[in-house]
């Protein structure tokens, strides 16, 4: 086979991308996995191989399980709420009851939270949720509500508030994706169903949902992975506090690496997170393959 | 062969070539730059291919003896624009040695240094925070400054780990208690409190008048409230984490328990600034600057931010029966020399220059930095002229002279992690979820385990 022959042409075109992926993706991943099997990675010139000791230590760490628990709550609540809210808004925007102008304005307004960067979201909500902020001012009109609620500093409330903020800034992605899917569903299906006497609920359950299923699964999988790795907003709002009540896996890993300077344990936790993400990614790819077929 | 096919082949070949070249340049850039600056692998500067290396080469040509030192610090981000550049420009004029400034905010500097140490791109001179000292020494990042040639007689204090001198403070920043005088007046508090009882009474009055009284930052993004505010209040009354032998002793420490009790009282009386458990130092000072709080402990360097309020800077109130010398919490702008530097001697000369000029008698650089940042020089020859400093700083300076500076977290292994754990326990204690004895016992555990 000639090096510059026809048969090698596709590989030559792929080579730049492959080189980039190896340098910036494969090598760092291998390095992090390697850290998880040695002691004092990075900080020692001669790290010692410790086998699975780091994993044993990680799984025995109550802070790790606290982070896992917070992450599960954060991810599940966020993904489900994103899906429900995104679906509702998408159906509203696809409804025939509103004029095109109203829909356009609503679309712009609804998509705004997604446009903001994490720092803007964090600053915005931090100001609004301050004990002397506008949220407490508005809430004071309600009976039985304290005007001094510390939304982000109360360890019983903080995770719920973080979930709410993440839902707020993440639903537009679902809304736009689902709206695109809804616009692709043929009106004939609904007309036929209506002629057969199907109610709106039945049309939704037996036409809309099955038609949207590939999109819903795809965006849910992507959102699951993104939310699992969510860091910026949480870090800027609470830093994982108060008392680790909003410490998710990504915050836990960051603190291990950059506060405790324990790259071995950080690498171990990161490898665990990587394995979870890889499983979801495999599921996602299979789903995409099914859609194509 | 068709022209189209030839074009495709040429294009693919060119793409691969460009990619290989750019990757080579990326990989080689740091080493060539490093070698040029004598901090990296030590390879030849002739490794061409990067713009940076050619610029370094140019600067070497223009410098007297061809030495370029890299200085990683956060000072440039906090000093007036160009101030630090002027210092290094003057140094180059006088010695021919180029000092390249690598400036990043404080929060990013530690990461930059550890990353640099890992990949061999660490600067020759690095700024070191007290909380990083033990970690850097343990990692072998910093060198013995005295062995490198730093003149110890120029510095009042040099930070040590296990008897080796690693880091030289240039400026010390004391932490006064800032008082918003307008709030005190509105709350009918006649005088700035001097004792804990007076402080509690004043805070109650301030709270009744509808203001926030005392700010305690217990956020854990950068958990330094336990050091600056909690520790600072204790040190003023001689309350320490360590016993007379220098060992950490918090378990059963009655003085520390009384300090915790003071903050518990302030918390229970709703006198602490709301949102304390996620409050960061920067938010605390900006809230004080906005007139939202009556008392706060913060670095003297932040004084310049308080332009719109009527405030005083004073020492922290002491325990009622305390009549000894008060300690004042401090932080430093300190420098170390990286172990990987191939120009340790030149780096040491620059450190000496910062402290005592070229001849060891000119403390104008250290003095100028101190005046500019409302700090106190660590140089033994610097004589800062604070006559143009704010009135509040001058009055605090008079009080400062009767105190001593202290920070028991400097040199503590894993200081950031220990302070985070201690902060979490303090929040639990204040909120009534942890007993004081248990908290102090936990702290003893963190301090004993640190660095093991």
Interface residues (C-beta under 8 A of the other chain):
Chain A: X4 X9 X12 X13 X15 X16 X19 X20 X23 X42 X43 X44 X45 X130 X131 X132 X148 X150 X152 X153 X155 X158 X235 X237 X238 X239 X240 X241 X242 X243 X244 X255 X258 X259 X260 X261
Chain B: X8 X9 X12 X13 X15 X16 X18 X19 X20 X23 X110 X111 X114 X118 X135 X138 X139 X140 X218 X219 X220 X221 X222 X274 X275 X276 X277 X278 X279 X280 X292 X414 X416 X417 X420 X424 X427 X428 X431
